[in-house]
């Protein structure tokens, strides 16, 4: 085993010789397994190109475009921003990505068939955000709580038409604790819990648009 010091504070425990094999070697940084990104790209037939700034890098094939930046958790998958659990880090003249991010974010995108839902979805819990005293985002003519409930009712009718059972965490303008919403979904044995919100930013200015999706972080991840 070799210890290689990177930068001023990171250290890698190299478990096997990386250069002798095309197979990406797992190493440790801050007690966490990392993969050599260039070796991983080769084994997955991805072309890896560094930007001239020496910080940003791109992995591409015919259908996939992955963008990373050194010391950053922010990545892009085919133009869609995605947050990694851990930053991509420098490794000598190369870069390394956490094994957890490869397993839980990148690989499911590369090989989606293997990650199909293990069970059929029958019950969906729809959670209209806010309600009652909690108005959510509001302007003089708009309250988020009103529109999340309208959206939930609309989605419910679409899902019921598709033969799914739907439960709402609230069906009127009432305040429901977050814990109670989750408990209700568990009692109803919901396969999916979908919380509906209309997010805002920048004091009402249209600085952001599109859809923002939050996922439960993988077990053991810091973020
Ligand atoms: Zn909200």
Boltz pocket constraint, residues with backbone or C-beta under 6 A from the ligand:
constraints:
  - pocket:
      binder: B
      contacts: [[A, 129], [A, 130], [A, 136], [A, 137], [A, 144], [A, 196], [A, 197], [A, 198], [A, 199]]
      max_distance: 6.0
